[in-house]
Amino acid sequence: MRAESQAGTASAHPPLESLAVRPLLNRDYESRPALFYERLRLEYGPVAPVDVLGVPVWLVIGYAQTLDILRDTRGVWSRRLDSWRAYREGSVPPDWPMLPLVETGHSTFMDGADSTRLRSAWSAGLRPFQDRTRPEAKDMERDVRRHADELITVLAENGRTGWADLSAQYARPLPLLVMGRLLGETPGYDELIMDLWRAIDAGPDSGEAWGRVHAKMAAVCAARKVSPGRDLPSFMLAAVPDLTVEELTREMALMAGVVGDVTGTLICNTITEVLIGETGARDSLSAGMIQEAINRAAAAHPPFANLLPRWPKVDVRVGRFQIAAGDAVMVSPAAAHLDPAFTGGAGPDSIYSSRAHLAWSAGGHACLGRDLATSITTIAVERLFERFAGLRLALPPDQLPWRSSPIMRGLRSLPVTYELGADQPVPPAAEAERAEPAASGDGTRQESLVRRVLRLIRLSQS
């Protein structure tokens, strides 16, 4: 059987495994992705054969083709791992770095009724945290503000002016701290945060860290099965009572990666977009301006630059290539946003203010937590620019260090110089340690958690 994803004639060519492929990870991809995608487009058209850490993959870089695959109105595309021919045949290297991601067994790699069942649990479980009229959403927003202020207080203890890494000291820790609200009361939460940090950084101990994350999530899910609360796993169980602890554990591991990494990356990318787009002191940003900045950042640098693989169930033509059933295919929102078919010769302002971008995916696997991620990012950016009168990049924009990842587009660090607002007192460290409990809970305990986490992060980077 054969399906078509784009009109035109596909020229005969060797199978993917025999084609000369360009390495996806290279200097241009990391520092000048627009140039890299442009070169691929000129040579191959809307889909290109690339090497992803030693495995050949089709990378779809055309906007229309990416949208067509994401929507999958004809049911051509599978997210199930057993649809991958190379995996079935045992030709995927056992040490392929992305193998743990595609072997997770969570809802990202499911289709049909299995996907619908788990996504219905997600939709119901997230609803209390995304509906701003619900007490859970109000508590979540309060936690975001409190943790954001605590992180800012700690990084500003060196004086009214100074230097900070807004990635390691603010954007990335914040959603990890907030995630405790989604999980409910979780013993040893600071240890869980650090294991998530190690796992997300994909360092030498990331495998062991993921194992510990999975074990802790399993313990939380087992406890919620017996004694539900007002947290995400409990709401998911209430919506789909036949969820097993094993299924729920896999979904909570997915949540940890998405909330912990994607939201932190979106916060960092949004701050970067504001600083590059309009440098200089900022007294404050209105909510509308923040929403626009988030949208621009998501379009210019989608946290998921390239989405995890999917596989055609039948032979399918994309551009001038015939993609065989079972070939690995990754679609690239980052490249699609640079496609002249999407930009249409328009200026950056109109392109990046567009809501037609694909940063949140589309179709049956579109992100269900978009509102939650946007809400956390909005508060994080708002608090930062309200408390600092001046924030400036400490490096030229073209020297910012981007992470080397075939999936994520985020900074390794975001060095800035800062100046506290005139109405913001400099918080001496001793005073900060004696801070009064916050009205919304045990502020002293939460501040201690922030300090412990930041200290562990510093140690992990030394």
C-alpha positions in Angstrom: 0.0 0.0 0.0 1.0 3.6 -0.5 -0.2 6.9 0.8 0.7 10.4 -0.4 1.6 13.3 1.9 2.3 15.8 -0.9 1.4 16.0 -4.6 4.2 15.3 -7.1 6.3 12.4 -8.3 8.7 10.7 -5.9 12.0 9.8 -7.6 13.5 6.4 -7.1 16.2 6.3 -4.5 17.9 3.8 -2.2 16.3 2.9 1.1 16.9 5.2 4.1 19.5 2.9 5.5 21.6 3.2 2.3 21.3 7.0 1.8 24.1 9.4 2.7 22.7 11.3 5.7 23.7 14.6 7.3 24.4 14.5 11.0 21.6 16.4 12.8 23.8 17.5 15.6 26.4 19.9 14.4 27.7 23.4 15.1 25.2 25.2 12.8 22.3 23.2 14.2 23.2 24.3 17.7 24.1 28.0 17.1 22.6 28.8 13.7 19.7 26.5 13.2 18.0 28.7 10.6 21.1 28.3 8.3 21.2 24.6 8.9 17.5 24.1 8.0 17.8 26.4 5.0 20.7 24.3 3.6 18.7 21.1 4.2 15.7 22.6 2.4 17.7 23.7 -0.6 19.3 20.3 -1.0 16.4 18.0 -0.2 13.1 19.9 -0.1 10.6 19.4 2.7 12.1 16.2 4.1 15.7 15.3 4.5 17.6 12.1 5.6 19.6 12.8 8.7 21.7 11.0 11.2 20.4 11.2 14.8 23.1 10.0 17.1 24.0 7.1 14.8 20.5 6.2 13.6 19.1 7.3 10.2 15.9 9.2 10.4 13.7 11.2 8.0 13.5 14.8 9.2 10.4 16.7 8.0 11.1 20.4 7.7 8.3 21.7 5.5 5.4 23.4 7.3 2.6 21.9 5.3 4.1 18.4 5.5 4.7 18.7 9.2 1.1 19.8 9.8 -0.3 17.1 7.6 1.7 14.4 9.5 0.7 15.8 12.9 -3.0 15.9 12.0 -2.8 12.5 10.3 -6.4 12.7 9.0 -5.9 9.4 7.0 -4.4 7.4 9.9 -1.1 6.8 8.1 1.2 7.5 11.0 1.8 5.3 14.0 3.3 6.2 17.3 3.8 2.6 18.5 7.3 1.5 18.9 6.6 -1.9 17.3 5.9 0.0 14.0 9.6 0.8 13.7 11.0 -1.7 11.3 14.6 -1.2 12.4 13.6 -1.8 16.1 11.7 -5.0 15.2 14.7 -6.3 13.3 17.1 -5.5 16.1 19.2 -3.0 14.1 18.8 -0.1 16.5 22.0 0.1 18.6 21.2 -0.9 22.2 23.2 2.1 23.5 21.4 4.6 21.2 21.0 7.6 23.6 17.3 8.2 22.6 16.3 4.6 23.1 15.1 5.1 26.7 12.8 7.9 25.5 11.1 5.8 22.9 10.9 2.7 25.1 9.0 4.4 27.9 5.6 3.0 27.0 3.7 6.1 28.0 0.9 7.7 26.0 3.2 9.6 23.6 3.8 6.2 22.0 0.3 5.0 21.8 -2.4 5.2 19.1 -6.2 4.6 18.9 -8.2 3.5 21.9 -5.1 3.2 24.1 -4.1 6.8 23.4 -7.7 8.1 23.8 -8.1 6.4 27.2 -4.9 7.9 28.6 -5.4 11.3 27.0 -8.9 11.4 28.6 -7.3 10.8 32.0 -4.8 13.6 31.3 -7.5 16.0 30.2 -9.5 15.4 33.4 -6.5 15.4 35.6 -5.1 18.7 34.3 -8.4 20.5 34.3 -8.4 21.5 37.9 -5.0 23.1 37.5 -5.8 24.8 34.2 -9.2 26.2 35.1 -8.5 29.4 36.9 -11.8 29.3 38.8 -10.8 26.1 40.6 -9.0 26.2 43.9 -6.2 23.9 42.6 -5.4 26.4 39.9 -5.4 29.3 42.4 -3.1 27.3 44.7 -0.8 26.5 41.8 -0.5 30.1 40.7 0.2 31.1 44.3 3.0 28.4 44.5 4.5 29.7 41.3 4.6 33.2 42.6 6.1 32.2 46.0 8.8 30.0 44.5 9.6 32.6 41.8 10.0 35.2 44.5 12.2 32.9 46.7 14.5 32.1 43.8 14.8 35.8 42.9 15.5 36.7 46.5 18.3 34.1 46.7 20.0 35.1 43.5 19.8 38.8 44.4 21.4 38.4 47.8 24.8 39.4 46.4 23.7 43.0 46.1 21.5 45.5 44.3 23.5 44.8 41.1 25.2 41.7 40.1 25.5 38.7 37.8 23.2 35.6 37.6 22.5 32.6 35.4 18.8 32.8 34.9 18.7 29.3 33.5 20.3 27.3 36.3 19.2 29.7 39.1 15.6 30.5 38.0 14.0 29.2 34.8 14.8 25.5 35.2 14.4 25.1 39.0 11.1 26.9 39.1 8.8 24.3 37.4 10.6 21.5 39.2 9.7 23.1 42.5 6.1 23.8 41.4 5.7 20.2 40.3 5.2 19.2 43.9 1.8 20.9 43.8 0.8 18.5 40.9 2.1 15.4 42.8 0.7 16.4 46.2 2.7 15.8 49.4 5.7 13.8 48.4 8.4 12.7 50.9 12.0 13.5 49.8 10.9 15.9 47.2 14.2 17.7 46.9 15.9 14.4 46.1 13.3 13.8 43.4 14.0 17.3 41.9 17.7 16.6 41.8 17.2 13.2 40.1 15.0 14.9 37.5 17.7 17.6 37.0 20.3 14.8 36.4 18.1 12.8 34.1 17.1 15.8 32.0 20.7 16.9 31.7 21.4 13.4 30.1 24.7 13.2 31.9 26.7 10.0 32.7 24.4 9.2 35.6 21.1 10.0 33.9 20.1 6.3 33.5 20.4 5.7 37.2 18.6 9.0 37.9 15.7 8.0 35.7 15.5 4.7 37.5 15.2 6.5 40.9 12.6 8.9 39.4 10.6 6.0 38.2 10.8 4.3 41.6 9.7 7.5 43.4 6.8 8.1 41.0 5.7 4.5 41.4 5.6 5.0 45.2 3.5 8.1 44.8 1.1 6.5 42.4 0.6 3.4 44.6 -0.2 5.7 47.5 -2.7 7.7 45.5 -4.4 4.5 44.4 -5.0 3.6 48.0 -5.6 7.1 49.4 -6.5 9.7 46.7 -6.0 13.4 47.3 -6.5 16.5 45.2 -3.5 16.1 43.0 -2.9 15.1 39.4 -2.5 11.3 39.8 -5.6 11.2 41.9 -7.7 13.2 39.5 -6.5 11.0 36.7 -7.5 7.9 38.6 -10.9 9.4 39.3 -11.5 9.9 35.6 -10.2 6.5 34.5 -10.5 4.2 37.6 -9.0 1.2 35.8 -5.6 2.9 35.4 -3.0 0.6 36.8 -0.2 1.8 39.1 2.3 0.9 36.3 0.4 2.9 33.7 0.0 5.9 36.0 3.7 5.7 36.9 4.7 6.0 33.2 2.5 9.0 32.7 3.9 10.7 35.8 7.4 10.2 34.5 6.2 11.8 31.2 4.7 14.7 33.3 8.0 15.2 35.1 9.9 15.5 31.8 7.4 17.8 30.2 6.8 20.1 33.2 10.3 20.0 34.4 12.1 20.4 31.1 9.7 21.9 28.5 8.3 24.5 30.9 11.7 25.5 32.2 13.0 25.8 28.6 10.0 27.9 27.6 10.6 30.3 30.6 14.2 30.6 29.6 13.5 31.1 25.9 10.9 33.7 26.7 13.2 35.7 28.9 15.8 35.5 26.2 13.3 36.7 23.6 12.4 39.7 25.7 16.1 40.6 26.4 17.1 40.2 22.7 13.9 41.7 21.3 14.0 44.8 23.4 17.1 45.3 25.5 17.4 47.6 28.4 15.7 48.2 31.8 12.2 47.0 32.2 10.1 48.2 35.1 7.3 45.8 34.3 5.5 44.0 31.5 1.7 43.9 31.2 0.0 40.5 31.0 -0.7 41.0 27.4 2.9 41.8 26.5 4.0 38.7 28.4 1.6 36.5 26.5 2.9 37.9 23.3 6.5 37.3 24.4 5.7 33.7 25.2 4.1 33.1 21.9 7.0 34.7 20.1 9.5 32.6 22.0 7.5 29.4 21.3 7.5 30.2 17.6 11.1 31.4 17.3 12.6 28.6 19.5 10.0 25.8 20.2 11.2 23.9 23.3 10.5 20.7 21.3 12.5 21.7 18.2 12.0 18.2 16.7 9.3 15.8 17.9 10.0 12.2 18.9 9.8 9.7 16.1 6.7 8.2 14.5 6.5 5.6 11.7 4.3 5.3 8.6 2.1 2.2 8.5 2.4 2.1 4.7 4.7 3.6 2.1 4.1 7.3 1.9 5.5 10.0 -0.4 6.7 13.2 1.3 8.2 15.8 -1.1 10.3 13.9 -3.6 11.1 11.0 -1.4 9.3 7.7 -0.9 9.3 6.9 2.8 9.0 3.2 3.4 6.6 1.7 5.9 8.4 1.5 9.3 11.0 4.2 8.6 11.7 6.5 11.5 10.4 10.0 10.9 10.8 13.1 13.0 8.9 16.3 12.3 10.5 19.6 13.1 8.3 22.5 14.3 11.5 24.6 14.5 12.3 24.1 10.8 8.6 24.3 9.8 8.4 27.8 11.3 11.2 28.9 9.0 9.7 27.4 5.9 8.9 30.1 3.2 5.6 28.4 2.8 4.8 29.4 6.4 6.6 32.8 6.5 5.3 33.9 3.1 7.8 36.7 3.0 6.3 38.4 6.0 8.3 40.2 8.6 9.4 38.6 11.9 6.7 40.4 13.9 3.8 38.9 12.0 5.4 35.5 11.8 6.2 35.2 15.5 2.9 36.7 16.6 1.1 34.0 14.6 -0.9 31.4 16.5 -0.5 29.0 13.6 2.8 27.8 14.8 3.4 24.2 15.8 5.3 24.5 19.1 2.5 22.7 20.9 2.2 20.1 18.2 -1.2 19.5 16.5 -3.8 16.7 15.9 -4.3 13.7 18.1 -1.1 14.2 20.1 -1.3 18.0 20.7 -0.1 19.1 24.1 -2.9 18.9 26.7 -0.9 21.0 29.2 -0.4 24.0 27.1 -2.4 26.3 29.4 -0.6 25.1 32.5 2.9 25.7 30.9 1.8 29.1 29.7 0.4 30.1 33.1 3.6 29.1 34.9 5.7 30.9 32.3 3.6 34.0 32.5 4.0 34.3 36.2 7.7 33.5 36.1 8.4 36.2 33.5 6.1 38.7 35.2 7.7 38.3 38.6 11.2 38.6 37.2 10.7 41.8 35.3 8.6 43.3 38.1 11.4 42.9 40.6 14.3 43.9 38.4 14.6 47.3 37.0 17.4 46.2 34.7 18.3 42.9 33.1 20.8 42.6 30.3 22.5 39.7 28.6 26.1 39.2 29.8 27.0 37.7 26.4 26.2 38.8 22.8 23.1 36.9 21.6 25.1 34.9 19.1 27.4 33.6 21.8 24.7 32.2 24.1 25.4 28.5 24.7 22.5 26.3 23.4 22.1 22.7 24.6 23.1 20.0 22.2 20.0 17.9 21.8 18.2 16.3 18.8 14.8 17.1 20.5 15.0 20.2 22.8 16.0 23.8 21.9 17.1 25.5 25.1 20.0 27.3 26.6 22.6 25.6 28.8 22.9 28.9 30.6 21.5 32.4 30.4 24.1 34.8 31.9 22.7 38.2 32.7 23.6 41.3 34.7 20.8 42.6 36.9 19.7 45.7 38.8 17.0 45.4 41.4 14.1 47.8 41.2 14.3 50.9 43.4 11.4 49.6 45.6 13.1 46.2 46.1 15.3 46.0 49.2 18.5 44.0 49.0 17.8 40.7 50.9 20.7 39.9 53.2 21.2 36.1 53.4 20.7 36.0 57.1 17.4 37.9 56.8 16.2 35.6 54.0 16.9 32.5 56.2 14.6 34.1 58.9 11.8 34.8 56.5 8.3 34.6 58.0 6.1 31.8 56.7 4.1 32.7 53.7 0.3 33.2 54.1 -0.4 30.3 51.7 1.6 27.7 53.7 4.8 26.9 55.5 7.0 29.5 53.9 10.1 28.6 56.0 10.0 25.0 54.8 9.5 26.0 51.2 12.3 28.5 51.3 14.6 25.9 52.8 13.6 23.6 49.9 14.6 26.3 47.4 17.9 26.8 49.1 18.6 23.1 49.3 17.8 22.6 45.7 20.0 25.5 44.5 22.9 24.3 46.6 22.6 20.8 45.1 22.4 22.3 41.6 25.6 24.3 42.3 27.3 21.1 43.6 26.2 19.1 40.5 27.7 21.7 38.2 31.0 22.1 40.1 
